[in-house]
Amino acid sequence: MFDQVKFTDELKAISETVDQDEKAARGWHMNVVLKADRLLECAELLLASDFYLSFLTVVHVKPDCEVVYQFGHFEKPCRIMMRVSAGADKSVPSIANIFQGAAWHEREAHEFFGVGFIGHPHLTSLILSREERTFNPLLKDDARLKSRADVFPPQPAGNAH
């Protein structure tokens, strides 16, 4: 049985921030911001709590790329959006060994944004040819980049952990 209060407390213990909101307002119940070194721990908690990976994408913002994950729960209406900065080295740990479906998403994010997924079992190109491997078509020009705060505005006071 899913204990949402216990789960939320465990999630807050390993996260930088956990914002809670009504799904109707934003499409998720919790917005979690993590440091990359806590990603695997959080993914294991989500799997143990019966969450599945809905999608993974990358948003190119100043000063670096942000990897965005969305998870849903199998039994209860609970969706979690989780964000991890790829940092200056443009890499985060791979969750493909925890959520098998992440392997394809991580390969796609690597190919289109150049984000590395440390520990990925097979991080190879899906679409681009060998000659295009250094071409990351979804990266923006510096002049077009928005700040992290513009793309992910802070939540109203009272919701944040």
N, C-alpha and C positions, 0 to 999 in steps of 0.2 A: 504494500500500500504506500502510495506516494505521500510523504509528509512535507508539504510545501514550506512550512515554517522552518523545519530543520534543514531542508535543502537550501533555503534562502540564507540562513545563518552560515552554513558551510561555504556557500558561494561568496558571501561577503568577506569571509575570513581570508580568501585567497585573491580577491579582486582589489583593484585600485578604487573603482566605484561600482555601485549597483544602483541604477535608477529603476524605480518601479512605476508603471503607468497602466492605464486601461488599454487593452488591445485595440479597442475601437478607435482610440485617438491616434495611434502610431503603427499598429500592426504587430506589436509585441508586448509582452507583459514586463520583461526586464531587459534593461540595457546594461551590459556588463563591459567594463573596460579593464583589460588585463595587461600586465607586463609579459613579454614573451617567455620569460623563464617560469611563469606559472601556467602557461597554456596547456601543457600535457596533464598537469594535476587537475585542471578544470575540466578538460575533456574526459578524463577518467571519472570524475565526479558526475558529469552529465550522463555518461554511459551507464554507470552504476545506478543512476536515478531514473532510468528508462527514457532518456531523451534520444532522439535521432537527429542526424544532420540534414537540414533542409537544403541549404546551399552555402557556398563559400564564394566570395568575390574579393576584389581589391579596389580601393578607392585611392586615387593618386591625389594627395593633398600636400600642402607645405607643412613641414619640411620633408616628409617622407611618405611612403605608402602605408595605408592602413588596411589590414586584412580583416574582412568582415564575415562573420559566421552567423547563420541563423539555425537554431535548434527548436524542435517541437517535442512535446511529450506524447507518448503513446496513449495514455489513459486520460489525463487531465488537460483542460484547455490552458496550456502554458507555453508561450513562445519566448525564446530568449535570443536577443541580438547581442553578439559578443564581438568586441573589437580589440585588435592587437596591433600595435605599431611595428612595422617591419624594421624600423631604425635606419641608421646610416648605412649599414651593410645590406639592407634590403633582404632580410631573411627572418624566418620564424621557424620553430620546430614543426615538423610534420605530425598531423594527427591521423595519418592514414593507417597506422598500426592499431589505432583505437577505434576509429570509425572508417571502415573499409571503403565506403563511398567517397571519402575525402580524397582518395588517390587521384581520381580523374579531375576533380575540381582543382586540386593543387597543381597538377600538370598544366591545366589550362591557365591558371593564374600566373604560373611561372613563365609560360610561353608569351602571354599577352602583356604582362606587366614587369617581368624580370625579377619577380620575388622568388627567393630561394626557400625551399622547405627542407630544413635539415633533418636527415634521417628518412627521407622519402624512399620507398623501395624501388622506384623506377621513374625518376624525374627526367623524362624525355619529351621531345616535341610531339604534339598531336597533329598539327596542321602545317606549320611553317617548315619550309625546306631547310637543308643544312646551310645554304647560303644566307638564309634569313634568320638564323639563330640569335644574332645579336640585335635584331630588329624587334622591339616590343611595341606593337601597334597601338596599344591603348594608353601608353604614357603620354601625358600632356606636355606641351611646351611650358617652360617656366613662367612665361607671361600669362598663361591661362590658368595657372594653379590657384586654387582658393585655399585659405587657411583651414586647418582642422576645425576650428571654432565656427567658421562659416558653414561648413558642410555638416558638422555634428554639433548643433547648438546645445549649450548646457540646459539641463532640465530645471524646472522651477524649484525653488528652495523647498525643502521638506521631503522630497522624494529620494534624494541621494543618500548613499551610505557614506 
